[in-house]
Amino acid sequence: MALHVIVGAGPVGTATARLLAERGERVRVVTRRGTGPAHPAIERIAADAADAERLTALTEGAAALYNCANPAYHRWPLDWPPLAAALLTAAERTGAVLATVGNLYGYGPVDAPMTEATPLAATGTKGRVRNRMWADALAAHRAGRARITEVRGSDYVGAEGTSLAMMVLPRVLAGQRVFLPVDWDAPHTWTYIPDVARTLVAAATDERAWGRAWHVPSAPAVSMRDLAGRAAALVGAPAPRLTRMPYPVLWVAGLANPFARELRETAYQFDRPYVLDSTAATATLGVEATPLDRVVKETVAALRG
């Protein structure tokens, strides 16, 4: 049994820990409070992962180190640099493969489906933070100091997801009107959390995946109206009542709400088609996207449960 160290116990960290444990691997989950899923094969450790010495000690002998952390949205410029540096240092010192859960912010606004070759042209703060992390890791890989990879998904759906879709669906299932600054009819890729975990583990354990980023296999893009309609139909809820909020309302909301303020930067993701091409990961790593109808069914079941 190989040892796998996971930093972070959010939705993706938890799904990754469970996947590895169910495969018979040894898993060590590192969080500030020692939280994580309960399983005989999972060891939960309370530690500050930004402490490179402590993280290195916890990673000794590990096959892979998974960056599943997610600092508070408004603290990314402060919290990510020391945490990313500690993770990379631990990977360099121990030889563990550093597998990072990324996202699409680094591409910035796009007008075509995103592939792994899409330029990292972000102008926003969060996108630049992610791009700096990736550049540092890639430089270490190319210099022979570390083995690294990254998987990038679109907005998450699934149990415990925190995307706009996961804010919309509970209200739709309750028959309530939803008022958000989005184009409800623009095609959008939705990434299922278990698919992120499967891609992350595949990339960490397959040397063909090292030294580059991969897009998480995701079902064909559908609009948020379509997604909401499928969820409502499953439970016999009324047809979704979806109203587009004018952008100035979001801007004003951001004056008092830090989360709303951060959404200003990424509002472009929901005012146009936002489509992920994930064919490379399927072709090379053999990971298939979970069909959307199954994703919606399991997501609705989790929300109702």
Buried (B, 14 or more C-beta within 10 A) or exposed (E): EBBBBBBBBBBBBBBBBBBBBEEEBBBBBBBEEEBBBEBEBBBBBEBBBBBBEBBBEBBEEBBBBBBBBBBEBBEBEEBBBBBBBBBBBBBBBBBBBBBBBBBBBBBBBBEEBBEBEBEBEBEBBBBBBBBBBBEBBBEBBEEEBBBBBBBBBBBBBBBEBBBBBBEBBBBBBEEBEBEBBBBBEBBBBBBBBBBBBBBBBBBBBBEEBBBBBBBBBBBEBBBBBBBBBBBBEBBEBEEBBBEBEEEEEBBEBBEEEEEBBBBBBBBEBBBBBBBBBBEBBBEBBEBEBBEBEEBBBBBBEBBEE
